[in-house]
Amino acid sequence: MRVGEGLEGLARLRLSQGELGFVFFEFSALAVSTRDHRLLFDPAGSVGPKDLSSWKPNLLLVTHEHFDHLEPSNLVELQRASGGTVVCDPGSHSSLRGRVGKLVELRAGKTVEVEGARVTGIRAEHPAEEPLMLLVESGGLRIFHGSDSSFTPEVEKHRADVAFLPAGAPSPTASVEDALRMAKALGCRWAIPFHCLEEEAEEFRRRAERELPGVRVVVPERGKVYRL
């Protein structure tokens, strides 16, 4: 499925309060729709401006400056095509400052209100400048994005309804074990493993069924539209 086709399908969803739609691309790149917002996380080069004909993000969110999460030139074009606001970590902000008109820097432990959404930065453990995990409150939901971090104690300070959880390769810090710890700490209802190999995602699913009763797991296929 083309990226644009997935986003077209996402644009057709009519969501109520507390509902969410998403499309996963690769690594930790995904598009999320709630009743109130359209969120594009860590697009790197997975999504281009031509893909935004029917689905345009209000917020473009970046967790850190590594190539599989951020391609600065592409993000500049995505922001121009969408008119959305970029919210990013300090390392990414350095690459984008002066190139993006609507740009907000976010640091760990801080919360910003942008386009009617609340975005909180959570300290990530990963070899980048000041990497973040993110918690976005929108449409009656708390949505967690774990970048490609390992578990950090700061995660325990938060709760999420839907958690996108890094579960392994090629990250040097993410793992199935850490993803399970995040899900348990967050008390999430939905857990979606990403930034991992297929076998790691399946291991997460099997262990979650045993260790996280009541948590529903979705192992996402690239480009497919999901509604939660």
Beta strands, then each sheet from edge to edge (+ up, - down):
strand 1: 21-24
strand 2: 30-33
strand 3: 38-41
strand 4: 59-62
strand 5: 85-88
strand 6: 103-105
strand 7: 111-114
strand 8: 117-123
strand 9: 132-138
strand 10: 141-145
strand 11: 162-166
strand 12: 190-194
strand 13: 216-217
strand 14: 225-227
sheet 1: 6+ 5+ 4+ 3+ 2- 1+ 14-
sheet 2: 7+ 8- 9+ 10- 11- 12- 13-
end
